[in-house]
Amino acid sequence: MTMLDTSDVAVASKAPWHDLFERLLAELDRRATPAGHRDSAVEMASLDPAIYRDAAHFERERARLFRRLPLCLGHIDQLEPGSVLAREICGVPVLLSRARDGEVRAFLNVCRHRGARVLTEQDVVCHRQSLVCPYHNWTYRLDGCLAGVPRADAFPGLDKARRGLRALPSAVRHGLIFAVLDPDAGPIDIASYLGGLDEDLEAIGMGRHRFYRQHAVTRATNWKLIVDAFLEVYHVTRLHAGTIGSFFHDSVSAAEPVGRHLRYLVARETTGEIRTLPAECWSPQRHATMVHLVFPNSVIVYHPDYISHLGMFPTAADETLFVHTMLTPDRPADEKAETHWARSFELMDTAVFNGEDLAVCEQIQRGLSSGANDRLLLGHLERNLRWFHGNLAEVAG
């Protein structure tokens, strides 16, 4: 088993997270002084509960966010050459395919004859030589080209070259598969879309990580409530007291916007160790927990020796497909490594994410219509939420 050690990453200048570490140290020092927990410079804010439950608001988000912006749909390792994966993403039937040439492509999982699903198996990787629509057996190659039409004489003048599967603009960057759900959108430049986060992903070695396991589950909560939970640390030592809370300082973090994305560090009990280390040895995994928000709906959490990618894909105002993908520095080399990674996945996916975070989000969703709160308060420890929802309002209205 190989642990990622970002102290080995050669840097010509300060790492992207260097300033955040300095702010973490300053915050820890401030907490150690009398009255150090007060932050009167930041006023409270509030959110309208309707943004989590209003159907019209949800439809605007789906149209302006989830049909227009690049979304991370998975990891290239999920698909060996000759395999496909179908999944409903925000109401759009998507098909990810990796042909024998090794290239990953994204299509609409819709036959070009009468619109049936080409691949009916959902959320499971399937190995295929070709794709055959079950309705009339129109057959497609894994590169999307229409290969065969039964009784082709019934379609005089059919141009097979124009009846391949509808491709979605897609690209692979740092091992992550991105796509836009609108087939009429133009080509996408993921490096430009990520902006400064692209440097983070390169420095931390995202592209060298390997797919280990994925769990997709539909939960009865608005997608933004889940994102909210991963943008604040006020709850960590409380909600997660029985699981991971003891590894962290209480509500100490530092964040900075990167365009519409976000980069932030959460102070761990090990953060103080960096005072005796050169800056190039400050690890955003061992000496803190770095979190990325890739706008609008991806959260990447950098644990001490692996990475969690979280995708929140809404199907309704009060329902979200939550996809957790675990990435490890290497594939398990032996039974000991497999046991370690399996235990880590079970802790985070079952106990922490699904058992604590998502469970609370579902409780909140049920309480939104009760009338208990006409506004939802945001204290200064939840300032990332104010920033996130401000961005959403600008883009989605």
N, C-alpha and C positions, 0 to 999 in steps of 0.2 A: 504494500500500500504506500502510495506517495502522497505526501501532503504538499499542497501548494504553499510556497514560501515567497511572498512578494518581496522580501528583502533581497532576493537574488535577481530581481528585475533591474537591469542596468538603466539608469536614468541620467540624461544629460543635464537636466535641470530639476526643479522641484516637481515632485509627483503631483497629479491633479488634486489629491486629497491632503496635501501638506498643510495648507492654511486651515483646513477644517480641524486637523489635529491640534494646531496651536490654539484654536478657539476652544476645543474641548479642554485642554489644559487650563486655559484661563477661566473657563466655567467651573472646573473642579476647584481651582484656587478660590474663586469667588464664593463657592458653596461652603468653603471652610472658614469664611469670615462671618462675624455676627451679622444677622439679617441678610445673609448672602442669597437667600432664596427669593427675595423680592425683585420684581422686574416691573417697575412702575412705568417704564418707557413704552410698554406695549399695552394698548387698550384691549379690552375684550371685544369680540365680534360675535355675530350670530348668523345662523343659516335658516332659511325657510324650509320646514319639513316637506313642503310640496315638491322640492327638487328630487326627492327620493321616491315619490309615489305618484306623481302626476303623469298620466298617460301621454298627454300632448308634449310635455317636457321631454319624456323619454323618446318620443318619435323624432323630435328635433335632434337629440343627441345621436340617435342611430343614423339619421341622414347626414349630419354635419361632422360627426366624429368617426363613426365606425364604418361608414361607406366611403370616406374620403381620405383618411389618414392611413399610413402603413401600420399594420398590426403584426406583432410577433406571433406566429402560429405554431412554432415547434423548433426542434433541433434537427440538424441534418442527419445525425446518427440514428434517429428514429427510423429512417428509411434506408435500407440497403438497396443497391441497384436491383431493379425488378420488383419493387414493392410500392404499395399505395396506402393512403390513409384518408378516410372520408370522415368529415365532422361538420355538424351544423354550427356555423359561426355567426352569431347575431342575426339569425334568421336567414342566412345565406348558406346553401349547400356547397361546401368546399371540398375539393379533392386535391390532396397533395400526392405527387407522383415522382418517383425517381427511376428514370429509364436506365437502360443498360449502359448508356454513355456516362452515367454518374450524375447528370444534371438534375436538380430538383426543380419541379415546375408546379404551379398552382392553377387549377381549373375550377370552373363551376361544375359541380357533380350533376350535370343535366344533359340528357341525350339530345342531340340536335335534330331528332326526328319528331317526337311527340312530347319531349320534356320529362320523361321518367328519370329516376336516379340511375346512373350508370353503375355505381357501386352501392349496394344496399347495406352492406355491413358498415356499422358506424363505430367510430372511436377505437378501432382495432387495426393494426398494421396487417395487411394482406399481401401475399406474394402472388403476382399475376404475370402471365405472359402477355396478356392483352386484357382489355376491358370490354365486357359484353353486356349491353343493355338487356335486362330480363324481359322487357315488353316485346320487342320485335327482333332482338339479337343483332342490332347494329353494333359493330365491333370497332374499337378504337385501340391504337397503339398507346403505349405508356407516354409517348411524347405528345399525345392528344390528337394525332392525325386519324381521320376516319379510314379504316382499313377494309371494312367489308359491309355490304348491305344485302341481306337475303332478298331474293327476287328483285334484283336491281332493275329489271325490265319494267317494274311498276313505277319507276321514277325516271322517266325519259328526260335527258338533259341535266340530270343531277351532277353538280360540280362537287365532287368529294373533297377537293382541296379547300373549299369554302365551308365545309360542314364538319370540320374538326371541333373538338371540345373548345368552348370559349375559355381562353386563357385569362388569368388574372395577373396584373403586373406584380412581379415577385422578384426577390433577390435574397441571396444568402450572405450574411455579414457576421463575422466572428462565430460561425457555426450556427447562427440563428436564422430561421426562415421567416422572412417578412413578406407580406402581400397586402395589396389594396383590394377591397371587396367589390370594387366597381370595374368591370371588364373594359370599360371605355376610358378609364384613367390612363394617363401616359406612363412611360417608364419611370421607375423610382430610383432615387439615389439615396441609399440608406446612410452612407457616411455623412452626407450633408444633412439628412434629417436628424441624425443623432447629434450632430454638432460636437460640442466638447465631450460628450459621453463616449464618443468613438475613441478618443484617446484613453479614457478610463478602461474601456473594454480591452484595448490592446495592451495597456500596461499591466493589467491584472491577469492577462492570459486567457480570456474567455474562449478564444478560438481553439485553444489546446485542450479544453475540457471535453469530456466524453459524456454522452447520454447514459444515465443509469436507470431511472424509472420515472414514470409519469402516472398521475392520478387525476382523472377528470370527473367532476361531480357537479350536479346542479343543486344550488341552494336557494332557498326562498328569501332572497334579500336583494336590494338594489346594488348594482355593481360599485357605485361610488362609496357606499358604506364599507365595502371591503378595502378599497383603495385607501379610504380615510384611516382604517385601522393600521395600515402599514406606513402611514406618514406621520404618526405621532408616537412618542415613547412614554407619555403620561401613564398609560395602562400597563406597561411591560412588567414592572415589579409587582403589580397588583393582580391583574387577570392571570398572569403566567407564574404566580408565586410558587405553584407546585411543580412546574416544569422547567422553564429556562430563566425565570425572573432573577434568581440568585446570581447569575453571571453578569448582571448589568448594574450600573449605578442608577439611582432613581432619577429618571427624567433628565438626563444630561445628553444633549445632542447638539450638533451644529450642521446647518444646511445652507446650500446656495443654489439658486436657479441656474440652469444651463439651458438657455432658451426657454422653451416651455417644459423641458424636462427638469429633473431635480436630482441633486447629489447630496447625500447627507450621511454623517457618521453618528453612531450611537456609542456612548462610552461604556466599555466593559470594565469589569474589575481589574483587568490587566492594562488598562489605558495608561496608568501612571508609570508603567515600566519604560515608556518611551523617553522619560526624562534623562535616562542614563544611556540612551542609544543615539547613534547618528541618525539624522533625518531619513537617509536612504533605507534604513532598516525599519521604519514605521510601517507596520502592516495593517491595511484596512480590513483584515480578517482576524488576525490574532490579537491586535491591540485595540480593536474597536470592531463594530459591525457596520460595514458600509451598506447603504441602500440606494438603489437607483429607481426613480420613477421614469419610465420611458412613456411619455405622453401619447395617448391618453390612459392606457389600461394595463400596462405591464409594470410589474414591480420585480426587481432583482435584489435578492438578499444574499450577502456574502458571508456565509458562516465560516468558522475557523478552518475547515478543511474541505468544504464543498460549497456549491452555489445552488440556490433555489430560484427558479424563474416562475413567476406567478402571472397568469393571464386571466383577466376578468372580462368575460364575454356575455353581455346582457341579452336575454331572450324576451324579457318583459320588464316593466318598471320594478316589479317585485321578484324577479327571478334572474339568476346569473349562473352561467357555466364557469366554474372555477377550475383552472387547469394548473396543477403544480408539477413542474419538471425539475428533477434533481440531476445536477451535473457534477461529475467528480473529476479529479485531476487525471486519473487513469481508470481503465476498466478493471474490475476486481481480478487480481492475479491468482488468488487462491481462496480457499474456504474462509480463512480468517478475515480477509478483506471483504468478502461478500457478507459475512456476518456483521461486520462493522457498519458497512453502508446500509444494510437492511435495517439495522437498529436505528441508525440516524434518520432514515426516511420515515420509519414508523413513529419516532418521537415527533418530528416536525410536522409531517402530514396528518397523522391521525390525532395525536395528543394536542399539539399546539394550534396548527392552522384550522383543522376541521373541528376539533373538540373544544377549542376556546375562542379563537377569533371569529370564525364563521358562525358559531353558535350564538355569540353575542350579537352579531350583525342581524341574524334572523330575529332575535328578540327585539332589537330596535325597530326593525321593519314592521313587526306586528304592533308595536307601540305607537307608531307614527300617526295612525288614524284614530287614536284614542282621545285626542284633544288635550292630553296632559301638557304638551309643550307647543305653544304657538311659535316659538323660536328655539333653536338648538344652540346653546352657548359654546363659544370657543375661547378658552383661556390662552395665555401667552405660550403655554407649552404645546398648543395646537396650532401654532402660526402657519405651519406647512399646509394645513387644510384651507386656511384663508387664501393662501397663494394658489393652491390647486383649483379651488372653486372659482377664483377670479379668472384664471385661465379658461376654465370651462365656459364661463359666462361670455368671455370674449369670442370664443370659437363657435360655441353651439347656441348662444343666445339664451 
